[in-house]
Amino acid sequence: MMKDYIVRATAANAQIRAFAATTKETVETARASHDLSPVASAALGRLLTGGAMMGSMLKGEEDLLTLQIIGDGPIGQITVTADAKGNVKGYVNHPEVMLPPNAVGKLDVGGAVGNGILRVIKDMGLKEPYCGQTALQTGEIAEDLTYYFATSEQVPSGVGLGVLMDKEYGSVRQAGGFIIQLMPFAEETIIEKLEENLKALPPVTTMLEEGKTPEEILQTVLAGMEVSFTDRIPARFFCNCDKKRVEKAIISIGKNDIGEMIAEGKPITVNCHFCNKNYTFSVEELKELLQKASR
């Protein structure tokens, strides 16, 4: 079975650049780590998929991308971080949210997210990270990213994202998506052809259920245009937290606070938001960290 990956392509003599991904394992890892409800799995899964593809657009090895959806719906904030190598991680504030299906009988991601903003932060090793912010259009995530690209980056784009849950087992059955972007010199005929294709396109999860690979999804979206695939990178849910990083974070809170923890005489547990892993520090370990903090 093929693991998760992202493909990059160009089409119509480089007038279009395109990305597609299959992310079932990535989203299932997130679902299991955070014990996500079906609608939370769909919401986070779509943003993880979009984030993985947008991360693959970053130029530098060390560049990082953070996507935040801050809405007034019951799910609260959704945060995703991705790098240029296909690693992505994320969490939602309320993983347990349950909602009735929307008007077309699908998981109501828009209802879970509500109204609010999408924030895109790119840390490219410069003094100040780039930050773009747009109003959420539907809260369904694909349309919100489409709108972000058009307004913040001035790149006309088409974004499709989908997560299909297995009703019987509650696990992720399919997940994936695509991003199609028009270059500034794209001809009118190409733009019209692409718009036609997008109108006739079945949902991403339908194509994945039919067994289509990311390559075949792009062939479908870009039918009638010469597609050339340039790259294929593995994608995965990956959190780079470890005990050393958590130690640094504890040291950084200062010796007064560490002293108070030691005075309580009980071990403390620190939780990583991104992967839900817990790190426990005994009183002895806290004493060692206190000495490091005092230096």
C-alpha positions in Angstrom: 0.0 0.0 0.0 1.3 3.4 -1.0 2.1 5.7 2.0 1.2 9.4 2.0 3.0 11.6 -0.5 2.8 14.9 -2.3 3.4 15.4 -6.1 4.3 18.6 -7.8 3.7 19.3 -11.4 3.5 22.0 -14.0 1.0 22.1 -16.9 0.3 24.1 -20.1 3.9 25.1 -20.6 4.4 26.1 -17.0 1.4 28.5 -17.1 0.1 26.4 -14.2 1.8 24.9 -11.2 0.0 22.1 -9.3 0.3 20.0 -6.1 -1.7 17.0 -5.0 -1.5 14.8 -2.0 -2.8 11.6 -0.4 -2.7 12.0 3.4 -4.8 9.2 4.9 -2.1 7.9 7.3 -1.2 11.5 8.3 -4.8 12.3 9.2 -5.4 8.9 10.9 -2.2 9.5 13.0 -3.6 12.9 14.1 -7.1 11.4 14.7 -5.7 8.7 16.9 -3.2 10.9 18.8 -5.8 13.5 19.7 -8.9 11.2 19.9 -10.7 13.5 17.4 -14.4 13.3 16.7 -15.4 12.7 13.0 -16.0 16.4 12.3 -12.7 17.4 14.1 -10.9 14.8 12.1 -12.3 16.3 8.9 -11.4 19.9 9.9 -7.9 19.2 11.1 -7.3 16.6 8.3 -8.2 19.2 5.6 -5.9 21.8 7.2 -3.1 19.2 7.6 -3.4 18.3 3.9 -3.4 21.9 2.8 -0.5 22.6 5.1 1.6 19.7 3.9 1.2 20.9 0.2 1.8 24.6 1.1 4.9 23.5 3.2 6.2 21.8 0.1 6.2 25.2 -1.7 8.7 26.6 0.8 12.1 27.2 -0.6 14.5 26.7 2.3 15.2 23.5 4.2 14.6 25.2 7.5 11.6 27.2 6.5 8.4 26.6 8.5 4.8 27.3 7.7 2.0 27.7 10.3 -1.7 27.8 9.5 -4.2 29.0 12.1 -7.9 29.0 11.7 -9.4 31.1 14.5 -13.2 30.9 14.3 -16.1 31.4 16.7 -17.5 27.9 16.2 -17.4 25.1 18.8 -14.1 23.6 17.6 -12.1 26.7 18.6 -8.7 27.3 17.0 -7.1 24.9 14.6 -3.3 25.0 14.3 -1.1 23.3 11.8 2.7 23.5 11.2 4.5 22.2 8.2 8.0 22.1 6.9 9.4 21.9 3.3 10.0 18.1 3.7 6.4 16.9 3.9 6.3 16.8 7.8 3.2 18.3 9.2 1.6 18.4 12.7 -1.4 20.0 14.2 -4.2 20.1 16.8 -7.7 21.6 17.5 -8.8 23.2 20.7 -11.9 21.0 21.1 -11.2 17.6 19.6 -14.5 16.2 21.0 -16.9 18.4 19.0 -19.9 16.6 17.6 -22.4 18.3 15.2 -25.3 17.0 13.1 -24.5 16.6 9.3 -24.8 19.8 7.2 -27.5 20.4 4.5 -25.9 18.0 2.0 -25.4 15.2 4.6 -21.7 15.8 5.0 -19.6 16.4 8.1 -20.3 20.1 9.0 -16.7 21.5 9.1 -18.0 25.0 8.3 -20.4 24.8 11.3 -17.6 23.6 13.6 -15.3 26.4 12.5 -17.7 29.3 12.3 -16.8 32.8 11.3 -13.3 34.2 11.8 -9.9 34.4 10.3 -7.2 32.3 8.6 -3.7 33.3 9.5 -0.7 32.1 7.5 2.8 32.5 9.1 5.9 31.7 7.1 9.1 31.6 9.1 11.9 31.8 6.5 14.8 32.6 8.8 14.4 36.3 8.4 14.1 38.7 11.4 10.4 38.9 11.0 8.2 36.0 9.8 5.8 36.7 6.9 2.2 36.9 8.2 -0.9 37.0 6.0 -4.4 37.1 7.3 -7.8 36.8 5.6 -11.4 36.5 6.7 -12.8 32.9 6.5 -15.2 32.6 3.6 -17.0 29.3 4.5 -15.0 27.7 7.2 -14.8 24.6 4.9 -11.0 25.3 4.6 -10.5 24.7 0.9 -12.4 27.8 -0.1 -10.7 29.7 2.7 -7.2 28.8 1.4 -8.3 29.7 -2.2 -9.4 33.1 -1.0 -6.1 33.5 1.0 -4.0 32.8 -2.1 -6.0 35.2 -4.2 -6.0 38.1 -1.7 -2.8 37.7 0.3 -0.4 36.2 -2.3 -2.2 37.5 -5.4 -2.1 34.0 -6.9 -5.3 32.8 -8.5 -5.7 29.2 -7.2 -8.0 26.3 -7.0 -7.9 24.2 -3.8 -9.7 20.9 -3.2 -9.4 19.1 0.2 -11.3 16.1 1.5 -11.4 13.7 4.4 -13.7 10.7 4.4 -14.4 8.9 7.7 -15.2 5.3 8.0 -18.6 5.3 9.7 -18.2 1.7 11.0 -14.7 2.0 12.5 -14.5 5.7 13.2 -11.1 5.9 11.5 -10.0 7.9 8.5 -10.9 6.1 5.2 -9.5 8.6 2.7 -7.8 12.0 2.9 -6.1 14.2 0.3 -6.3 17.3 -1.8 -4.9 19.5 -4.6 -3.7 23.0 -5.1 -3.7 24.5 -8.6 -2.1 27.9 -9.2 -2.1 30.1 -12.3 1.1 31.9 -13.1 0.9 35.6 -14.0 1.4 35.0 -17.7 -1.4 32.3 -18.0 -3.4 32.7 -21.2 -7.2 33.4 -21.1 -7.9 30.0 -22.9 -6.0 28.1 -20.2 -7.8 29.9 -17.4 -11.2 29.1 -19.0 -10.2 25.5 -19.5 -9.2 25.1 -15.9 -12.4 26.8 -14.7 -14.4 24.3 -16.8 -12.5 21.3 -15.4 -12.9 22.5 -11.8 -16.6 22.9 -12.2 -17.0 19.4 -13.5 -14.7 17.9 -10.9 -16.0 15.3 -8.5 -15.1 15.8 -4.8 -11.6 14.8 -3.8 -12.8 11.9 -1.6 -14.8 10.5 -4.5 -11.7 10.4 -6.6 -9.6 8.8 -3.8 -12.4 6.2 -3.2 -12.2 5.4 -6.9 -8.5 4.6 -6.3 -7.1 7.7 -8.0 -3.5 8.5 -7.0 -2.4 12.2 -6.6 -0.9 12.0 -10.1 -4.3 10.8 -11.5 -6.1 13.5 -9.6 -3.9 16.2 -11.2 -4.5 14.5 -14.6 -8.2 14.9 -14.0 -8.1 18.5 -12.8 -5.7 19.4 -15.7 -7.3 17.3 -18.4 -6.5 18.7 -21.8 -3.3 20.4 -20.7 0.2 18.9 -20.9 1.0 17.9 -17.3 4.6 17.2 -16.4 5.4 15.9 -12.9 8.5 17.4 -11.3 8.7 16.0 -7.9 7.3 13.5 -5.4 7.9 13.8 -1.6 6.7 11.6 1.2 4.3 13.2 3.7 3.7 12.3 7.3 2.4 13.5 10.7 5.6 14.2 12.6 6.2 16.1 15.8 9.7 17.1 16.7 9.1 17.4 20.4 11.4 15.5 22.8 12.3 15.7 26.4 15.2 18.0 25.8 13.0 20.6 24.1 10.5 20.4 27.0 13.4 20.8 29.5 14.5 24.0 27.7 10.9 25.3 27.9 10.8 24.6 31.7 14.2 26.2 32.2 12.9 29.3 30.3 10.0 29.9 32.7 12.5 30.9 35.4 13.7 29.7 38.8 10.8 31.1 40.9 8.2 29.0 39.0 10.4 25.9 39.0 11.0 26.4 42.8 7.2 26.5 43.3 6.9 23.2 41.4 9.6 21.6 43.5 8.0 22.9 46.7 4.8 21.0 45.8 6.8 17.8 46.0 5.0 16.1 43.2 6.2 15.2 39.7 4.9 17.5 36.9 3.6 16.5 33.5 4.0 18.6 30.4 1.8 17.9 27.4 2.8 18.7 23.8 -0.2 20.3 22.1 0.8 19.1 18.6 1.1 15.3 19.2 -0.5 15.0 22.7 2.5 13.3 24.1 3.1 13.7 27.8 6.5 14.3 29.4 6.9 13.7 33.2 9.5 15.3 35.3 10.3 14.0 38.8 11.1 16.4 41.7 14.7 15.3 41.3 14.7 16.2 37.6 13.1 19.6 38.5 15.9 20.2 41.0 18.5 19.6 38.2 16.6 22.0 35.9 16.4 24.6 38.7 20.2 24.5 38.9 20.5 25.0 35.1 18.0 27.9 35.3 20.0 29.5 38.0 23.2 29.6 35.9 
